Amino acid sequence: MAREYRTFTREEKIKAVKMVLIDKKTQMEVERTVLGKKKCTGTINRWIREYIQEGEENCFKKTKGLKKVEITEENMRYEILKKFNAFLEKEIHTNSNLSKSSKTNTQ
């Protein structure tokens, strides 16, 4: 059975969020009236969280593709250390296997 998904415009989302924050309606009431859901799915909660974090001007703006991460010196060092740590783990694992096999060959 295929699910039917409905998309909401930015204005509809902002209106729903304001119904909860300003009009003091419950999230369940808003989900029932706006989304037409019988039970609370958490959609309004996600919208409220984004509205608070991003502000009204920037919320619900779709960005296609991957988000660009600002490369800082700290991020660069972290990535290098992660790769170096993975390399060391691999080397330790390889060397421990070599030492085990050499012990079995000498016996």
N, C-alpha and C positions, 0 to 999 in steps of 0.2 A: 504494500500500500504506500503510494508516494505521498510525501508531506507537501503541503502547500505553504510556501513562505511568502509573507507579505513584506514589502519594503516600505519604509516610512521616510518622508522627506525630512530635511533638517528642521524645517519649521514645525512639523508635527511633533518631532522629538522634543524640541525646546518647549512647545506648548504643554506636552505631557509632564516634563520635568517641573515646569512652573506650577502646574496644578498641584504637585506634591509639595514643592518648597514654599510657594507663596499662598496658595489656596488651602494648604494644610489638609489635602485629601490623602487618604492612605494609598500606598503603592498598589494594593490589591484592587481598590476602587478604580484607579486610573488604568490598570491593566485590563479590567473588565470593560470599561467604557471605550478606551482608545484602541486597545489591541484586540478586544473581543475574546479574551481568554477567560476560561472558567476558574482556573487556578493560577496562582502567582508563579511566574516563571523566572523572575529575576531580571527581566529585560529592563524594566524601569530603573532598577537599582544600578545597572551598568550605565544607563544613560545619565543618571544623577551623578555618579562617580566621575564620568568623563566631563560633564558640565562643570562640576566643581574644580576639577584638576585643570582643565583647559580654558575655562572662562567662556562666556557666551559668544564672544567673537570667533574663537578658534574651535569650538566643540563641533563634533559631527562632520568635520570636513574630511572626506575620504582622500587618502593618499594611495595611489596605485604603486605597486612594486614595493621593494624593500625600503625601509626607513634608512636614511643616511645617518651614519654614526660619525660624530665628530671625532677624528683621530687626534688624541692628545698624546703627549709623551708618556703619561701614566698608562693609558690604554695600550700603547705600543710595548712598553716594558712588561705589562701583564701578559700580553699575547706571546712575547718572546719567552718569558719564564714558563708559560704553559707548555709551549712546544719543547723547551729544553727539558722540562720535567718528564714529558712523555718520552722523549729520547732516552733519558736516563733510565726510566722504568723498563724500556725495551732492552737496553743494554744489560741491565741487571738480570733480567729474565733470560736473555740469551747466554750470558756468562754463567749463570747458575745451571742452565741446561748443559753447557759444555763441560763444566766441572763434574757434573753427575755422570755424564757419558764417559769421561776419561777415567773416573774411578771404577766404573764397571768394566772397562777395557783392561785395566791393570790387574784386576782380580782374577 
